[in-house]
Amino acid sequence: MAGELAAILPLPATLAVNAFVPLAGEAPLVRVARAMLGAAVVVAAAPVVGRVRETLAAQGLSTVAVAAVEDSDSRAQCLLAGLRHFRDAPLHVLVHDIRRPLAPASLRDRVIAALQAGSPVVMPMLPVTDSVKAVDAQGLVTSTLDRSALRAVQHPRGFTVDALSELLNGRASDDFDELDEALRSGTPITLVDGDVDAFVVELPRDTAYVEAIIESRTG
């Protein structure tokens, strides 16, 4: 599988602050990079490329490649640059998210297994358990939504290279989201079970909360 799998970690400028804030002594960049398998590349906004390389090298992750993208705020351009990075085109690619540093290896492995089984697009999802309300322009609650049909989409997400390339083809806008494009184009999406630890982290605001979770998992 090693020659068939690659991984891309897009790091536009808007997410750079999340990459380097220490969490229990280890930056989210390092935690996520360690979770990537196969040929791996971090595609970062040009101003932070040097710091990305230094951070990875200091933790023995020099085998993770680093590429720069000039359009520093575009996630789509990061993904395109990631695909261009691989000279020997892999069959499958994982797309991870720096904001989910606690996503476990078991989640990644479920995504990979679904790719190996023939799915062109694989996304982990969790049922929505909170009460969800609709509000009007003044912020007043107007109704309660049926949460049984709602799911929270997580990372890492898996794609065949052909599927991800097609989703990006001509649609690499600043607000690009591969799930939205897959739905728009009718590309089949396979869902796998998500994980409660693969939640989005906003740093430095959530540092104490995330470190408490790390301590509970290791203690």
C-alpha positions in Angstrom: 0.0 0.0 0.0 2.9 2.4 0.6 3.4 3.1 -3.1 -0.3 3.6 -3.6 -1.0 6.0 -0.8 -0.1 9.7 -0.3 -1.2 12.3 2.2 -1.6 16.0 2.0 -1.8 18.4 4.9 -3.0 21.8 3.6 -1.8 24.7 5.7 -3.1 28.1 4.4 -2.1 31.2 6.2 -5.5 31.4 8.0 -4.7 28.1 9.8 -1.1 28.7 10.5 -1.6 29.7 14.1 -3.1 26.3 14.8 0.0 24.5 13.6 2.6 25.6 16.2 0.9 26.1 19.6 2.3 23.4 21.9 -0.2 20.8 23.1 1.3 18.8 26.0 4.7 19.6 24.5 4.0 18.7 20.9 2.7 21.0 18.1 -0.4 20.1 16.2 1.7 20.1 13.1 3.8 17.2 14.5 0.8 15.3 15.8 -1.0 15.4 12.4 2.1 14.8 10.4 2.8 11.6 12.4 -0.7 10.4 11.6 -0.2 10.6 7.8 0.9 7.5 6.0 2.6 6.9 2.6 4.3 9.7 0.8 3.3 12.8 2.8 3.5 16.5 2.1 2.6 19.6 4.1 1.6 22.3 1.7 2.0 25.6 3.6 1.6 29.3 2.9 5.0 30.6 1.8 5.6 32.8 4.9 5.5 29.8 7.3 7.3 27.2 5.1 10.6 27.7 7.0 9.0 27.3 10.4 7.2 24.2 9.2 10.4 22.6 8.0 12.2 23.4 11.3 9.4 22.1 13.4 9.2 18.8 11.6 12.9 18.3 11.5 13.2 18.9 15.3 10.9 16.0 15.8 12.6 13.6 13.4 10.0 14.1 10.7 12.3 15.2 7.9 10.8 12.5 5.6 7.6 14.6 5.5 8.0 16.9 2.5 7.1 20.6 2.6 5.9 22.6 -0.3 5.0 26.3 -0.6 2.0 27.8 -2.1 1.9 31.5 -3.0 -1.8 32.0 -2.7 -1.5 31.8 1.0 -5.2 31.9 1.9 -6.4 29.2 -0.5 -7.0 25.7 0.7 -7.8 24.6 -2.8 -4.4 25.8 -4.1 -2.8 23.9 -1.3 -4.5 20.7 -2.4 -3.5 21.3 -6.0 0.1 21.9 -5.1 0.0 18.7 -3.0 -1.2 16.7 -6.0 1.5 18.2 -8.2 4.2 17.3 -5.6 3.9 13.6 -6.2 6.0 12.7 -9.3 4.9 9.0 -9.1 1.2 9.4 -9.0 -0.3 7.5 -6.1 -3.6 5.7 -6.3 -5.1 7.1 -3.1 -4.6 10.3 -1.2 -5.6 11.3 2.4 -6.4 14.9 3.1 -5.9 15.7 6.8 -6.7 18.9 8.8 -4.3 20.7 11.2 -7.3 21.6 13.4 -7.9 18.0 14.3 -4.7 17.0 16.1 -6.3 14.3 18.2 -7.8 12.3 15.3 -6.7 8.8 16.1 -4.9 6.3 13.9 -7.9 4.0 14.0 -10.0 6.7 12.2 -7.3 7.1 9.5 -7.2 3.3 9.1 -11.0 3.1 8.5 -10.7 5.6 5.8 -7.8 3.8 4.1 -9.7 0.5 4.3 -12.7 2.0 2.5 -10.4 3.3 -0.2 -8.8 -0.1 -0.6 -12.3 -1.6 -1.0 -12.9 0.6 -4.1 -14.5 3.8 -2.8 -13.6 7.0 -4.8 -14.4 9.3 -1.9 -14.4 8.4 1.8 -15.4 10.7 4.7 -15.7 10.0 8.4 -18.9 11.3 10.0 -20.5 11.3 13.5 -24.2 11.6 14.3 -25.1 15.1 15.7 -26.1 14.6 19.3 -26.6 18.3 20.4 -30.0 19.9 20.0 -29.9 22.0 16.8 -32.0 25.2 16.5 -32.9 27.4 13.5 -32.8 31.1 14.2 -34.0 34.2 12.4 -32.1 37.4 11.5 -32.4 38.7 15.0 -31.0 35.5 16.5 -34.3 34.3 17.9 -35.0 30.6 17.9 -37.7 29.7 15.3 -37.6 25.9 15.3 -35.8 22.7 16.4 -34.2 20.7 13.6 -34.5 17.0 13.4 -31.0 15.9 14.2 -31.5 12.3 13.3 -30.7 13.2 9.7 -27.7 15.3 10.5 -24.0 14.3 10.6 -20.8 16.1 11.5 -18.1 15.5 8.8 -14.5 15.0 10.0 -10.9 14.4 8.7 -8.9 12.7 7.5 -10.8 12.3 4.2 -9.8 9.8 1.5 -9.9 10.1 -2.3 -8.6 8.3 -5.3 -6.3 10.8 -7.0 -8.5 10.9 -10.0 -11.5 11.8 -7.9 -9.8 14.6 -6.0 -8.3 16.0 -9.2 -11.7 16.1 -10.8 -13.2 17.8 -7.8 -10.5 20.5 -7.9 -10.6 20.9 -11.7 -11.6 24.4 -12.5 -13.3 24.9 -9.1 -10.4 25.9 -6.9 -12.1 28.9 -5.3 -11.2 30.3 -1.9 -14.3 28.6 -0.4 -13.6 25.2 -2.0 -14.8 22.2 0.0 -14.4 18.8 -1.4 -17.6 17.5 0.2 -19.6 20.2 -1.4 -18.0 19.5 -4.8 -18.6 15.8 -4.4 -22.3 16.4 -3.7 -22.6 18.9 -6.6 -21.0 16.5 -9.1 -22.7 13.4 -7.9 -19.5 11.6 -6.9 -20.3 8.6 -4.7 -19.2 9.2 -1.1 -18.6 6.3 1.3 -19.2 7.1 5.0 -17.2 5.5 7.8 -17.6 5.9 11.5 -16.0 9.1 12.8 -14.3 9.5 16.3 -15.2 11.8 19.2 -11.5 12.8 19.4 -11.4 14.1 15.8 -13.0 17.4 16.8 -12.0 20.8 15.5 -9.6 22.7 17.8 -9.2 26.4 17.8 -5.8 27.4 19.2 -4.6 29.0 21.4 -8.2 29.3 22.9 -8.7 25.6 23.4 -5.2 24.7 24.6 -6.0 23.9 28.2 -9.1 21.8 27.2 -7.1 19.8 24.6 -4.2 19.2 27.0 -6.6 17.9 29.6 -8.0 15.4 27.1 -4.4 14.3 26.2 -3.6 13.8 29.8 -6.7 11.7 30.4 -5.9 9.5 27.4 -2.3 8.9 28.4 -2.9 8.7 32.2 
